[in-house]
Amino acid sequence: MTIDTAAITKIARLASIEITDAEKEHYARELSGILQWIEQLSEVNTDNVPQLSSVSEITLPRRRDEVTDGHTREAILANAPASEYGCFVVPKVIE
């Protein structure tokens, strides 16, 4: 599969990127080369290859899935310029 400059122009317009005509030629060659590599990869037989989710057999430690408030309300409110009833006091925005 090859990409021409018209496709590059459309991609640049969709991405809101300004590119010159020389850059369009360059990107058309680069993207065509990338697509050729992808086509080569699709020819590889992977029928007997197991799926790989990680390169190492490490299982990550997991915490219990519990809903909490963080137990740090006082520490957080200590940084606020003003607080009342366990909440931040902010200026009135809507009248």
C-alpha positions, 0 to 999 in steps of 0.5 A, a space after each residue: 500500500 502506498 500513500 500519495 500526497 493527496 492523502 497526506 494533504 487530507 491527513 494534514 487538514 484533518 490534524 490541522 497541521 500546515 505542511 509544505 509540498 516538500 514535506 508532503 512528498 517526504 511524509 508520503 514516502 515515510 508513511 508508505 514505508 511504514 505501511 509496507 513494514 506492517 504488511 510484512 508483519 501481517 504475513 507472519 504465521 502466528 497461529 501457534 503463538 500464545 498471546 502475550 500481555 507482558 514480557 515478564 511473569 510478574 503479577 502486580 500487588 492489588 489493594 482491596 477495592 473499597 470506597 473510602 474518603 481517603 481518611 485525610 480530610 483534616 490534613 487537606 482542610 489544613 491547607 485551605 485558606 478557610 473551611 467550615 463544616 468540613 468543607 472548603 469555603 469559596 467565594 460566591 460565583 453566581 448571584 
